[in-house]
Amino acid sequence: MLSNPLTNLQMEILELYSTELPVEELNELKFIIANFFAEKAIFEADRIWDEKKLSHQEMEKWLNE
């Protein structure tokens, strides 16, 4: 059995969410977290795009398949 089944991210978020926040601040925090992960995904997609030397024409072709 695992000694700690939660990841470091989950533990940090649990500690953070133990603080009572107004709904507006909670929504703002959710937005910040979503943007953080969106930026990471975009960066990785751009990296793969460059690595594979993909073009807009190739993407259009894939979209129309």
Long-range contacts (C-beta under 8 A, 24 or more apart in sequence): none
